[in-house]
Amino acid sequence: MELSEALRNDIQEILRSNPNNVAAIVLQGYVGSTALWSATQVLKRARAVPEWWLQFVTADDDTIYIG
């Protein structure tokens, strides 16, 4: 069974147990779609920087953690 099929079955089981959960599932879908869109936008605008630039930026601050 694929992940999407298992997820669909879980959601249908929740809906069968309580019809009032429809609004909660729609809201979760909206939040998930917004998070996915936001992450996609970040990845589109991401730029690789050379190692020397990271050392320059973090030279005065020992508390910056990258990774």
C-alpha positions as CSV (number, residue, x, y, z in Angstrom):
1,M,0.0,0.0,0.0
2,E,1.4,3.4,-1.0
3,L,1.8,6.2,1.5
4,S,-0.8,8.3,-0.2
5,E,-3.3,5.4,-0.1
6,A,-2.6,4.8,3.6
7,L,-3.0,8.5,4.3
8,R,-6.3,8.6,2.4
9,N,-7.6,5.7,4.4
10,D,-6.6,7.3,7.7
11,I,-8.4,10.6,6.7
12,Q,-11.5,8.7,5.7
13,E,-11.5,6.8,9.0
14,I,-11.3,10.1,10.9
15,L,-14.2,11.6,8.8
16,R,-16.4,8.5,9.4
17,S,-15.8,8.7,13.2
18,N,-16.8,12.4,13.4
19,P,-18.2,14.4,10.5
20,N,-17.3,17.7,12.3
21,N,-13.6,16.9,11.6
22,V,-14.0,18.1,8.0
23,A,-13.1,21.7,8.8
24,A,-10.1,20.6,10.8
25,I,-8.8,18.5,7.9
26,V,-9.4,21.3,5.4
27,L,-7.5,23.7,7.6
28,Q,-4.6,21.3,8.0
29,G,-4.5,20.9,4.2
30,Y,-4.4,24.7,3.8
31,V,-1.6,25.1,6.3
32,G,0.3,22.2,4.7
33,S,0.0,23.7,1.3
34,T,1.1,27.1,2.5
35,A,4.1,25.6,4.2
36,L,5.0,23.7,1.1
37,W,4.7,26.8,-1.0
38,S,6.9,28.8,1.4
39,A,9.6,26.1,1.5
40,T,9.6,26.1,-2.4
41,Q,10.0,29.8,-2.5
42,V,13.0,29.6,-0.1
43,L,14.6,26.9,-2.1
44,K,14.1,28.9,-5.4
45,R,15.9,31.9,-3.9
46,A,18.7,30.0,-2.0
47,R,22.2,30.8,-3.1
48,A,25.4,28.9,-2.5
49,V,28.1,30.9,-0.8
50,P,31.8,30.2,-0.6
51,E,33.3,29.0,2.6
52,W,35.4,32.2,3.1
53,W,32.2,34.3,3.1
54,L,30.7,32.2,5.9
55,Q,34.0,32.6,7.9
56,F,33.9,36.3,7.3
57,V,30.3,36.7,8.4
58,T,30.7,34.6,11.5
59,A,34.1,35.9,12.5
60,D,32.8,38.2,15.3
61,D,30.1,35.9,16.6
62,D,31.0,32.4,18.0
63,T,27.3,31.5,18.6
64,I,26.2,31.2,15.0
65,Y,25.6,27.5,14.0
66,I,25.1,26.6,10.3
67,G,23.8,23.2,9.4
